[in-house]
Amino acid sequence: MSTLRSPFRSRMRALTDHAVTGLAILATLIVVTPLIAIFAYLVVKGAVSLNWAFFTQVPKPVGEPGGGMANAIVGSALLLGVASLIGVPIGIGAGIFLAEFGRGTRLANAVRFTADVLNGVPSIVMGLAIYALIVVPQGHFSAFSGSVALGIMMIPTVCRTTEEMLLMVPHAVREAALGLGVPNWRSALSITVKTASPGIITGCMLAFARVAGETAPLLFTALGNEFWSSSLNQPIAALPLQIYEYALSPYDDWHRLAWAGALVLILLIVLSVALVRYVTSRGVLKGAS
């Protein structure tokens, strides 16, 4: 009797394995298909407007041929760079505190709760808050206020990702370092953080990608600029702002530039994330070897 059941059970296990594998592949296709469709549509609509002028010229008035979004590309790079300098160190520091030094304390629970709440705050509310806290006291819009808004939005994602990645590091690694006489702070920074660095970097890239396309907070902070500007104390152009303005306009030329700007924004995000992942993975592999 058992000999008859064994082939049946083997067939059932094989059937179940194939069914689950098929469901996993189907789920992957469902997730990837919208991304491919969006990217393909952006290429079709925006690639025709990409030329040298798009990357080297500022916007032209309505009716004049040419023009581009060079100032918006530079502005987005400046905003995201300063935002990363604000959000990434604070987020990683908070994540290290939660995972290594504040377990079970009231302060850690308060920080964790604040990060979770901040992660759910709508971006337009963040823009209004920074408008009230920075723009109104300064008396003018500025790139700095926009960077602060984007940087604060990055903090909760970086913080919670860093905490989760550090908690995945085996406790035996910490015990081995402490057994060798390494101070707790040195063990956390030199061993635990280094071990979890690929996951931490992934969290930073997720936060970067999330804020790169935000428009609402920049409407109340950076405002936008039709000309060249690299000052943190003045309004500045940004790709999301320029795309938003052109998309709402009634002019077909601006609509085409908006599609091109959306395509460039997606490409910049993908290239920056891929470059950082490549460089850090090379560094991790070299360190391991």
C-alpha positions as CSV (number, residue, x, y, z in Angstrom):
1,M,0.0,0.0,0.0
2,S,2.8,2.4,0.9
3,T,4.5,1.6,-2.5
4,L,1.4,2.8,-4.3
5,R,1.1,6.0,-2.2
6,S,4.8,7.0,-2.7
7,P,4.5,7.7,-6.5
8,F,1.2,9.5,-5.9
9,R,2.8,11.7,-3.3
10,S,5.8,12.4,-5.5
11,R,3.5,13.4,-8.3
12,M,1.5,15.7,-6.0
13,R,4.7,17.3,-4.6
14,A,5.9,17.9,-8.2
15,L,2.6,19.3,-9.2
16,T,2.5,21.6,-6.2
17,D,6.0,22.7,-6.9
18,H,5.2,23.5,-10.5
19,A,2.0,25.3,-9.5
20,V,3.7,27.5,-6.9
21,T,6.6,28.3,-9.3
22,G,4.0,29.3,-12.0
23,L,2.2,31.5,-9.5
24,A,5.5,33.2,-8.5
25,I,6.4,33.8,-12.1
26,L,2.9,35.2,-12.7
27,A,3.2,37.5,-9.8
28,T,6.6,38.7,-11.0
29,L,5.1,39.5,-14.5
30,I,2.2,41.4,-12.9
31,V,4.7,43.5,-11.0
32,V,7.1,44.1,-13.9
33,T,4.5,44.6,-16.7
34,P,3.2,48.0,-15.5
35,L,6.8,49.3,-15.1
36,I,7.7,48.1,-18.6
37,A,4.5,49.6,-20.1
38,I,5.1,53.0,-18.4
39,F,8.7,53.1,-19.5
40,A,7.8,52.1,-23.1
41,Y,5.1,54.7,-23.3
42,L,7.5,57.4,-22.0
43,V,10.1,56.3,-24.7
44,V,7.4,56.6,-27.4
45,K,6.1,59.9,-26.3
46,G,9.3,61.6,-25.1
47,A,12.2,60.3,-27.1
48,V,11.2,62.4,-30.2
49,S,11.8,65.6,-28.2
50,L,15.2,64.6,-26.8
51,N,18.0,66.6,-28.5
52,W,21.1,68.5,-27.7
53,A,19.0,71.7,-27.0
54,F,16.9,69.9,-24.4
55,F,20.1,69.3,-22.3
56,T,21.8,72.6,-22.8
57,Q,19.1,75.3,-23.1
58,V,16.7,76.9,-20.7
59,P,12.9,77.0,-21.5
60,K,12.0,79.4,-24.4
61,P,8.8,81.6,-24.4
62,V,5.7,80.2,-26.1
63,G,6.0,80.4,-29.9
64,E,9.8,80.4,-30.0
65,P,11.4,77.2,-31.4
66,G,13.8,75.2,-29.4
67,G,14.4,75.4,-25.7
68,G,15.0,72.7,-23.1
69,M,15.2,71.8,-19.4
70,A,18.9,72.2,-18.7
71,N,18.2,74.4,-15.7
72,A,15.7,72.0,-14.3
73,I,18.1,69.0,-14.6
74,V,20.8,71.0,-12.7
75,G,18.2,72.1,-10.2
76,S,17.0,68.6,-9.5
77,A,20.5,67.4,-9.1
78,L,21.2,70.2,-6.6
79,L,18.0,69.6,-4.7
80,L,18.5,65.9,-4.4
81,G,22.1,66.2,-3.5
82,V,21.5,68.5,-0.6
83,A,18.4,66.5,0.4
84,S,20.6,63.3,0.5
85,L,23.1,65.1,2.7
86,I,20.3,66.0,5.1
87,G,18.2,62.8,5.1
88,V,20.7,60.0,4.7
89,P,23.0,60.7,7.7
90,I,20.1,61.4,10.0
91,G,18.2,58.4,8.9
92,I,21.2,56.0,9.2
93,G,22.1,57.4,12.6
94,A,18.5,57.0,13.8
95,G,18.4,53.4,12.5
96,I,21.7,52.6,14.2
97,F,20.4,54.0,17.5
98,L,17.1,52.0,17.3
99,A,18.9,48.7,16.4
100,E,22.0,48.9,18.5
101,F,21.6,51.2,21.5
102,G,18.0,52.0,22.2
103,R,16.3,48.6,22.2
104,G,13.3,48.6,24.6
105,T,13.8,52.2,25.7
106,R,11.0,54.8,25.6
107,L,13.1,57.1,23.4
108,A,13.5,54.3,20.9
109,N,9.8,53.6,20.8
110,A,9.1,57.3,20.4
111,V,11.6,57.6,17.5
112,R,10.2,54.5,15.8
113,F,6.6,55.8,16.2
114,T,7.6,59.2,14.8
115,A,9.4,57.7,11.8
116,D,6.3,55.6,11.0
117,V,4.0,58.6,11.3
118,L,6.4,60.7,9.2
119,N,6.5,58.1,6.6
120,G,2.7,58.4,6.1
121,V,2.6,62.2,6.0
122,P,1.4,63.4,2.5
123,S,4.1,65.2,0.6
124,I,2.0,68.3,0.2
125,V,1.6,68.5,4.0
126,M,5.4,68.3,4.3
127,G,5.7,71.2,1.8
128,L,3.2,73.3,3.7
129,A,5.1,72.6,7.0
130,I,8.4,73.7,5.5
131,Y,6.7,76.7,3.9
132,A,5.6,77.8,7.4
133,L,8.9,77.0,9.1
134,I,11.4,78.2,6.6
135,V,9.9,80.1,3.6
136,V,7.8,82.5,5.7
137,P,10.5,83.4,8.1
138,Q,13.0,83.9,5.2
139,G,10.5,85.9,3.2
140,H,11.2,84.1,0.0
141,F,11.3,80.7,-1.7
142,S,14.6,78.9,-2.0
143,A,16.3,75.8,-3.1
144,F,17.4,75.2,0.5
145,S,13.8,74.9,1.8
146,G,13.0,72.5,-1.0
147,S,16.0,70.4,-0.1
148,V,14.9,70.3,3.6
149,A,11.5,69.1,2.6
150,L,12.8,66.3,0.5
151,G,15.5,65.4,3.1
152,I,12.9,65.1,5.8
153,M,10.8,62.9,3.6
154,M,13.9,60.6,3.1
155,I,14.5,60.1,6.8
156,P,11.8,57.6,7.8
157,T,12.5,55.3,4.9
158,V,16.3,55.3,5.6
159,C,15.8,55.0,9.3
160,R,13.4,52.0,9.3
161,T,15.4,50.2,6.6
162,T,18.6,50.7,8.4
163,E,17.1,49.3,11.6
164,E,15.7,46.2,9.9
165,M,18.9,45.5,8.1
166,L,21.0,45.8,11.3
167,L,18.6,43.5,13.2
168,M,19.2,40.9,10.5
169,V,22.9,40.7,11.4
170,P,23.5,37.7,13.6
171,H,24.0,38.5,17.2
172,A,27.0,36.2,17.3
173,V,28.9,38.8,15.2
174,R,28.4,41.4,17.9
175,E,29.4,39.0,20.6
176,A,32.6,38.0,18.8
177,A,33.6,41.7,18.5
178,L,32.8,42.4,22.1
179,G,34.7,39.2,23.1
180,L,37.8,40.7,21.4
181,G,37.5,43.8,23.5
182,V,36.1,46.0,20.8
183,P,33.9,48.8,22.2
184,N,30.2,48.6,21.5
185,W,30.2,51.8,19.4
186,R,33.2,50.6,17.3
187,S,31.6,47.2,16.8
188,A,28.4,48.8,15.6
189,L,30.0,51.2,13.1
190,S,32.9,49.0,11.8
191,I,31.3,45.5,11.9
192,T,27.5,45.5,12.1
193,V,26.9,48.5,9.8
194,K,29.5,47.2,7.3
195,T,27.9,43.8,7.3
196,A,24.4,45.3,6.7
197,S,25.7,48.0,4.2
198,P,24.1,46.5,1.1
199,G,20.6,46.6,2.6
200,I,21.2,50.0,4.1
201,I,22.3,51.3,0.7
202,T,19.2,49.8,-0.9
203,G,17.0,51.7,1.6
204,C,18.8,54.9,0.8
205,M,18.2,54.4,-2.9
206,L,14.5,53.7,-2.2
207,A,14.2,56.9,-0.3
208,F,16.1,58.8,-3.1
209,A,13.9,57.3,-5.8
210,R,10.8,58.2,-3.8
211,V,11.6,61.9,-3.4
212,A,13.2,62.4,-6.9
213,G,9.8,62.7,-8.5
214,E,8.0,64.7,-5.8
215,T,6.3,67.9,-7.0
216,A,3.9,69.0,-4.3
217,P,6.5,70.0,-1.6
218,L,8.6,71.9,-4.2
219,L,5.6,74.0,-5.2
220,F,5.6,75.5,-1.7
221,T,9.4,75.7,-1.2
222,A,11.6,75.8,-4.3
223,L,8.8,77.3,-6.4
224,G,10.6,77.0,-9.8
225,N,12.7,79.2,-12.0
226,E,12.7,79.8,-15.8
227,F,16.4,80.8,-15.7
228,W,19.7,79.4,-14.6
229,S,20.1,79.3,-10.8
230,S,22.5,77.4,-8.6
231,S,22.0,79.4,-5.4
232,L,20.5,77.6,-2.4
233,N,19.0,80.9,-1.3
234,Q,17.0,81.5,-4.4
235,P,14.1,79.8,-6.2
236,I,15.3,77.0,-8.4
237,A,13.9,74.9,-11.3
238,A,13.4,71.2,-11.0
239,L,12.3,68.5,-13.4
240,P,9.1,67.6,-11.6
241,L,8.1,71.3,-11.4
242,Q,8.9,71.8,-15.1
243,I,7.0,68.7,-16.1
244,Y,4.0,69.8,-14.0
245,E,3.9,73.2,-15.5
246,Y,4.3,72.0,-19.1
247,A,1.7,69.2,-18.6
248,L,-1.0,71.7,-17.5
249,S,-0.3,74.1,-20.4
250,P,-2.4,74.2,-23.6
251,Y,0.6,74.1,-25.9
252,D,1.5,70.9,-27.8
253,D,5.2,71.8,-27.8
254,W,5.3,72.0,-24.1
255,H,3.4,68.7,-23.8
256,R,6.1,67.1,-25.9
257,L,8.8,68.6,-23.6
258,A,6.9,67.4,-20.6
259,W,7.0,63.8,-21.9
260,A,10.7,64.2,-22.6
261,G,11.3,65.6,-19.1
262,A,9.5,62.6,-17.6
263,L,11.6,60.2,-19.6
264,V,14.8,61.9,-18.5
265,L,13.7,62.0,-14.9
266,I,13.1,58.2,-14.9
267,L,16.4,57.6,-16.7
268,L,18.3,59.7,-14.2
269,I,16.8,57.8,-11.3
270,V,17.5,54.4,-12.8
271,L,21.1,55.4,-13.7
272,S,21.9,56.9,-10.3
273,V,20.5,53.9,-8.4
274,A,22.3,51.4,-10.7
275,L,25.6,53.4,-10.4
276,V,25.5,53.5,-6.6
277,R,24.6,49.8,-6.4
278,Y,27.4,48.9,-8.8
279,V,30.0,51.0,-6.9
280,T,29.0,49.8,-3.5
281,S,28.8,46.1,-4.6
282,R,32.3,46.3,-6.0
283,G,33.4,47.8,-2.7
284,V,31.7,45.1,-0.7
285,L,33.2,42.4,-2.9
286,K,36.7,43.9,-2.5
287,G,36.3,44.2,1.2
288,A,35.1,40.5,1.5
289,S,38.1,39.3,-0.7
